[in-house]
């Protein structure tokens, strides 16, 4: 059958993306997925990159951060800006590291945040 769907290669990375507005439940879902799939949560929220901006950004709670590894949080103080190019470099390295971890289900990464521009820059350049 020429039009039959072809199976995906087993080694094709799976990147799960949870994107939505602040306080919409992304962190709870991300932690549950990360625990179930043995993943780290990779932040793609432009404000959660900064230390001290926990409440207004609905940053993952200390309990959530203790339950699973979170990356790309609290990287800088608010007076030390991170531009989009810097973020993409840091995020690309974190994603590559997560995809390189051996897993029975193949390479996977979990991105969570509320900044569509950051996700678009990562996925579309």
TACOR-V544137 format. One record per run of one state. SS is the DSSP state (2 for helix, 1 for strand, 0 for the rest). FROM is the first residue (numbers start at 1). LEN is the number of residues. Records with the same first field share a line. If there is no record, write none. Layout:
BEGIN
SS->FROM-LEN, FROM-LEN
END
This chain:
BEGIN
0->1-13, 20-6, 38-3, 44-6, 51-11, 68-2, 72-4, 77-7, 101-7, 114-2, 125-1
1->14-6, 41-3, 50-1, 70-2, 76-1, 108-6
2->26-12, 62-6, 84-17, 116-9
END
